[in-house]
């Protein structure tokens, strides 16, 4: 699943990411495209609280692609 929150400022990128994570089918990843630097930390907090790993890549000048994946539990 992909969401594009470029042009939006806090709290909207984090809120839309949370809503997407709640709808994310099992085994899928969520890709978030943002250009708002503070949202990187807010999304990191949301991801950690819900058991998702987070990978951040630059997607252009002042833009980032965040990939969120459910972390597998090791027994």
PyMOL commands that set and color helices and strands:
alter all, ss='L'
color gray80, all
select helices_A, chain A and resi 12-23+37-49
alter helices_A, ss='H'
color red, helices_A
select strands_A, chain A and resi 2-4+30-34+52-60+63-70
alter strands_A, ss='S'
color yellow, strands_A
deselect
rebuild
show_as cartoon
